[in-house]
Amino acid sequence: MRYVSATQLARLLTIEPAARPYYRALADGVRTLVMDGRLPVRIRLPAERHLAETLKVSRTTVTAAYDLLRRRGYLQSRQGSGSWTALPDPATTADNPWLGTDQDGLIQLQAAAPPAPTALREAMEQALEDLPRYGMGIGYDPMGLPMLRERIASAYTARGLATRAEQIVVTTGSQHAIQLLTGLLVGRGDAVIVESPTYPHAIDAARRAGARMVPVGISHEGWQEDLLVCAMRQSASRLAYLMPDFQNPTGALMDDATRAAVVAAARRVDTLLLVDETWSELALDEVPRTAPMGSFDTDSRVISIGSASKLWWGGLRIGWIRATAALARRLALFRAAVDIASPVMEQLAVARLFDRLEETRAERRRTLRASRDALVSGLREHLPEWTFAVPRGGGTLWVRLGERDGATPLAEAAACHGVRLVPGPWFGVEGTLEGYLRLPYTQPPQVLQDALVRIRAARDHGPAGASRPPEPLIAMV
């Protein structure tokens, strides 16, 4: 195994002399070197005693820094073999930005999750009225309630993709849908195409299935068709996970010509397309009308997933899969080992919300547009050196930081100033995208304005002078 000496590591580290506590600054310095690629993964670090002597600090300080790196997943150790650098499993690390709740006192910018619309209360009341006639049964329907599946199928048909209720499987959110599909369709060692950047939990699901990740870079300008097609052909990919509608986090919208070309290429190389349409209903400006990718499908290789979380509310935990009727039945059988079925009350509520689709879409467009505009103007005022494109829909800005800024240390400092952020590397494969930050505009304008003032302070002054928040304990997706 390669190793780095204490002298070499000390030369790479940049730690302010006044940084306190020093062990945390040391751990942050090593983590930044790993995330920037200046310190390779699986390179052995110097012994604690040697590094302490070189840095002229106590061995206890270095031990505490190594312990913190181990807890965060950036260091692995074995008795007799020393310690070496690593990349964390995003689902389990202690500094996972999705851990924690609004009770920890931080402004929550780690999740692009809007609050519930005004229609939710009435929809829940109607669902409660509907519930007694469902209470006569056992309450488990692995496919989902027929009432809801019919509403979802009708929505696809209205968008130009003829769909029957038996092609729909209701899931416990879109993340559950991704987990089911990767678990059923992806084998260990299979190549899976992912956009870079992309939705982090899709990466998690593919990794758990043992997939070989094949990232394809995109930007706010969208997809390079030839790069995507070449990646599918050269990797012989089993599946490609794509988000063509206001992609998370870039906000890009794929045009119909690219959709048709990608589906045609997938047909030639025998790749399944998992198309995430979670943001498809949330155009904020006038945009060219696009067809669902499934409308270009002629051999049943496009599988679509959707969710109630962005248009309505994440607390409902309802998503869905559109596939062939045969695959839908296989998925219903496969999920029996996971959760059997989704909650009846929430399914009834979402069915009622589909009846008010236009109303809630207009409300979301109004509130998200106001928040997006506030975030854009605030960034230009407080952080003018950061660059971004204004998306025409969705719920996030993908921001390129200044040359001297790093997303990971900024997120650490921002937490000390009362804002929880998600750094760019969480949206990539193998620690890339350190120069980017995702900023959702799903919070009210005044909250975003306050957050930007705090982020500017964190960028300018670091964590010094601010109290560190408690370690988060409760998972939030």
N, C-alpha and C positions, 0 to 999 in steps of 0.2 A: 504493500500500500504506500502511496506517495505520502510525504509528510512536509510540514512547514516548520521551520525552526522558530524559537522564541524571538530571535533578532529579526527574522523576516516578517513575522506576524506584527511585531511592534512597529516596524517600518510602514506596514500597510494601514495600521489603525490611526484614526484621527479622533482624538478625544480631548475635549476642552479641559484644561487643568482644573477649572472650577466646577466641573460636572459633579453633581451629587444626586443620588449615591453613586460612587464610582463603579461599583460592581455592575450596576444596571447600564451605565454608559459603556462599560467594556463589553457587556453582552450585546447591546444594541450595535456597537461597532463591528463585532464579529458577524452578527446577523446581516448587517448591511453589506459587508464584503461578500457573503454568500449570495445574497439576492442580486447583487450587481455582477456576479460572475467573476469577481477578482479573486475569490477564494473558492476553488473548485469543490464540488460535492465529493464526499468520501476521501478527503485528504486529512491525514492525522494531524491533530493540533499538538503543540508542545505540552509537556507535563506541567501541571499547575505550579510546581516549585520553580521550574526554569522560567516560565512566563512571569511569575511574581518577581523574581530577581531582576529580569530584564526591564520590567515596567517600574521597578522600585516601589512596589506595593506589597501588602501582606499577602501571604498565601491564602488566608481566609477570604480575601476579596476576590481572588481568581477562582477559588472553589465556588463561591456564591454565584459568580458570573457563569461558570460552566454548568452549575445546577439549573440556573434560569434558562440557559440555552437548551438543556435537556428537556425541561418541562415544556418548552415551546416547540420542541421537535427539530431543532436545528443542530443538535449534537447527539451522537450515540456513543455509548461506552461499553466496554467489556473488560472484566477483570483480567489483567495481564496483557491486554492488547492496546490500552490507552483509549483516547477519545478521538472521534473523527466527525467531520461536518456531514450534515444531512439536510434533506428538505422535509418539512412536516407533512403529515397527513392532514389536509385542511379540515376534515370532519372532526378531528379529535384534539387539536392543539389547544392549549390553554388561552392563547390570544386570538382564537377564532373570532372574527368581528361579528359573526352572527350570534354569538353567545351574549346573554344579557338581555335585560328588558328595560322599558322606559322607567322602571322604578329605581334604576341605578343613578338617575339624575342627569344622564347625558342626552344631548340632542341626537336622535337616532337617524343617522344618514347611512347606515350600513345596509338597509333594506329598502328597495323601491316599492313601498307598500302604501297605497293611499288609504285614508280612513273610509268608513262605510258611507254609502250614499244615503240620501234622505229616504229613498224608497225601501230601505232594508227593514225598518220597523213594521211597516204595513205588510211586507212580504212574509215576515216571520209570523205575524198575527194570522195571516191567511193560511200559512203552513200549519199553524197550531189547530186551526179549524179543520184542515184536511186530515190531520194525524189520526183521529179515532178510527177511520175506516181502514187505515193501514195497520193499526194496532191489533186487529183481529188475526193478522198473520204472524210469521216468526220474526220478521224484521230484517232478514238477510236476503239480499238479492245481489249476487256477485256481478251481474251485468249492470245493475243500477235500476232505479224505478222506471217503468215504462213511460210514465208521465214526463219525466225529465229527458229520457233518451229521445222521445219524440220531439221535444222542444229543441234539443241540440241538433238533431237531424234536420229539422225545418230551417234552422239558422244556416247550416251548411248549404242546403238547397237554395235558400234565398241569395246566397253569395255566388251561386252559379255552379255548385258542386252537388249534384243529385246524391242524396244520402237517405238510407233507410234506418229506422231505429235499431234494427239488429246489427248494424255496423258500429254501434256506439257502446263503449264500456265506460261507466262512470267510475272515477277514481277519487282517492282522498287527496286532491290537489294535483297540480301538474308534475311536481317532483315525484310523487308516487307513480304517476304514469311513466315517467322516464325510467324509474327503478324497475317497474314491471317489464317494460319493453327490453331494456338492456339485459335483465336477468333471463328473459325467455329467448332472446334472439342472438345474444353475443356470447361467444365462447372464449375461453382463456387463450390469449395469443391472437385473437382476431383484431384486425386493423379497424379502428373507428376514426373517421374524419371529424374533427371539431374546428369550429372557427376560433381564431385567436385575435382579439379576446372573445370570450364566450361566457355563458351562464355557469358559475362555478360548480353548482351541484350536478350539472350534467357531466362534468369532468369526474366528480366523485363517483357517480353511478357507473361510468365506464371503467374506472379503475377498480371498483369492487368486483366487476365482472371479469377482471383480468385482461382487459383489452389493451392493445398496443395503440397508443394515442398518436394521431397524425394531425398536427395543427396546420391550418391554412390561414394565413393572415388576411384580415380585412381592416378597413378604416371607415370613417364616417361617409366616405364616398362610395362605399359598398364593396362588392365582391369582384375580384379579378377572375372572370369566368375560366380563362385558360389555366390558371393556377389551381383552381378547384377541380377542374376536370382531370388535369394531369395528376393531382394527388390521388384521386379515386383510382385512376388507371394504374399508376406506379405502385401503389400500396396494396392493390387488390382488396380494397376495403369491404368489410362486411356491411357496415352501416355508416351513414353520415348524419350527424346531428346539426341541423341548420335552423336559424331563426330569421326568416326572410322579411318579417313584418316588424319594423322598428326594433331592430336587433338590440339585444341587451348585451353589452352596455353602449354600443356606438350610436344607436338610433337609426342606423341605415335601413333603407327600404329597397328591396330587390325588385327590379322591373320585370315585366312579363317575359321579355325576350330572354333574360338570364334564367328565369324560372324554367322556361321551356327547354333551354339548352342543358341545364343541369339535370333535369329529369330524363332527357334523351340520353345524356352521357351515362347516367346511373343505369339506364336500361342496357346500354352496350357493355358495361363492365360488371353488371349484376351486383350493384350496390343498393341496399335498402336506404330510403331517405326517411329520417325521423324529423318531421317538420313541427317546430314549436311555434304555435300561433297565439301565445299568451297575450301579446300586445296588439293583436291584429285589429281590434275594434277601437283603438285609441289614436286615430289621426287627429292632430291638433290644428293643423293648417290644411288648406286645400292641396291635395296630392293626387297624382294620377291614379285612377282606379286600377287596382291589381286583382288578378284572379288567384284563388287558392292554388297552391302548387299541385294539389291533388287533381285539379282540372286538366293538367297536362299529362296525367298518368294513364297509360294504356295497359299496364300489366300488373297492377296492384302492388307496386313497390313503394308508394308514398303513404306513410302512416302519419296522421296529424294528431297533435295534442292541443288541448285548450284548457282554460282555467277561468274560474269565477273570481280569482284573487285581485286582478288589476281593474277590470271593469266594475266589479262590485266590491268584494271585501275578502281579504285573505283569511279572516277568522272563520269563514264558512268551510274552508278546506274541501272544496269540491273542484275536481278537474274532470277531464274526459279524454278518451282515445277514439279516433275515427280510423277504422281499418276495414278489411274485408270481414264479412260475417263469420267466416271460418276462423280467422285470427282472433276476432273478438271473443269467440267461444273458448279458444285456447287460453287467452288471457284471463278469462273469468275462472277457468279451472286452475290456472297457475297461481292466481292471487290467494287461493284458499290457504296457502301456507303463510300468508302475510297478514291479511286483515279480513278476509272473507267478503266484506261489503262495506260501503260507505254509509254514514249516518242518514237515517231516513228524514229526520226533521230538516237538516240542511239541504238535502236534495229537494224536498218540497219547496223550501224557500227559494232556491235557485230557479226552479221551474217557474215560480211566480215572477221572479225578476226577469226572466226571458220575455214575459208578457209586457215588460216595461223597458225593453232594450233601448229604444230611441231616447226615452226620457233620461235614463241613466247615462247613456253615451253623451248626450248634450251636457249634462251636469259635469261629467268627468272632463270633457273638453274645455269647459269654462274654467274650472278650478285648476286643472293642470297647466293650462296655458298661462294663467296668472302667475302660478308658482314658477314655471319655466322662465317667464320674462323677468321675474324678480331675481332669480338665480343668475341669469345671463347679465343683467345690469349690475348686480352686486359683484360678480367676478370681474367685470371690466373696471369697476371702481376700485376694488380692494386688491385684486391680484391681476393687474393688466398684462403681466408678462406670461401668464398662462394662456394657452390657446385651445380652441375647441370650435366645432361646428354646431350650429343650432339645429337640433333635430326637428323634423316636422311632425313627429308623433312619439309615442312611447312615454317613458318616464325618467330618462337618465341623460346626463351629459357625460361624455367621455373626454376628459380634460388632459392635455399634455402639459406637464409641469415645466418650470424653468430648468435651465441646464444644471443648476446647482442643487435642485430639490430632489429628494428621494421619497417615493410614496410610502414606503414602510416606516422610516423614522418619522415622517410627517403624521401618519396615522397614530403612532405611539404618542407623539407630543400632543396631538389634537385631543386624545382621550383625557390628558391631564388638564386640558382647557375646556372640557365639557362637551366634546363632540366625538361621536363614534363613527369612524370612517372605514371604508374597505379599500386597501391599496391595490394598485394595478395587478401585481403578481397573482392575486387570487383569481383573476379572470384569464390566466394563461396557463401554459403547461411548462413545468420545470423552472419556475422562478423568473420568467421573463416579465416584461411590461412594468419595470420598476419606475419608469418615467411617467406613468399615467395614474389617474385617480378617477374613480366613478363617483359622480355626485348626482343622486336622485333628486327630482323636484316634485316629490309626492307629499312633502310637508307644506304647511301654509307659508305664504310669502314672508311674514314677519319672523317666523322661525328660521327660514333660510337666511335672511339678512343677519340675524343674530349669529347663526352658525358661521357665516363667512367672516365676521369680525373675529371670532374665536380662532378660526383656521388661520387667518392672517397672523394673529398673535403667536400661534403655535409655530408657524413657518418662520417668523422673525426671531422668536425668543426660545423656541424649544420648550421642553417640559419644566424648565426652571421657574420657580415662583408659583407653580400651580400644584394643587394637591392631586395625588394619583387616585383614580377611582378604584373602588373595590374590584377584586377579581370577579368576573361574571360567572353565574352558576346555572342559569336556565337557558336552554337552547331556544333560539328564535330563527326561523328560516327566512 
